[in-house]
């Protein structure tokens, strides 16, 4: 069970969640410790550049959608430092970032 498991459960139930993620992989877009709000989302509405709360393998991320293969559909997830986490299906995306508080 990772850092975001509880948030993912709440998003799957249709709730909006807010939390303060730690780390620098998304800086300067998301600075460590900033309050982020994530809402449930229909995967059909996602686009490249959206930031999503997702699971890639066993790891949980609040990272960018870098590419979309609509035939899958599948989504390539990566950070703001050029790193790519991998490709995932829609079921591994739990919500989209809608707000970052200063």
Secondary structure, 3 states (H helix, E strand, C coil): CCCCHHHHHHHHCCCCEEEECCCCCCCCCCCCCCEEEEECCCHHHCCCCCEEEEEECCEEEEEEEEEEECCCCEEEEECCCCCEEEEEEHHHEEEEEEEECC
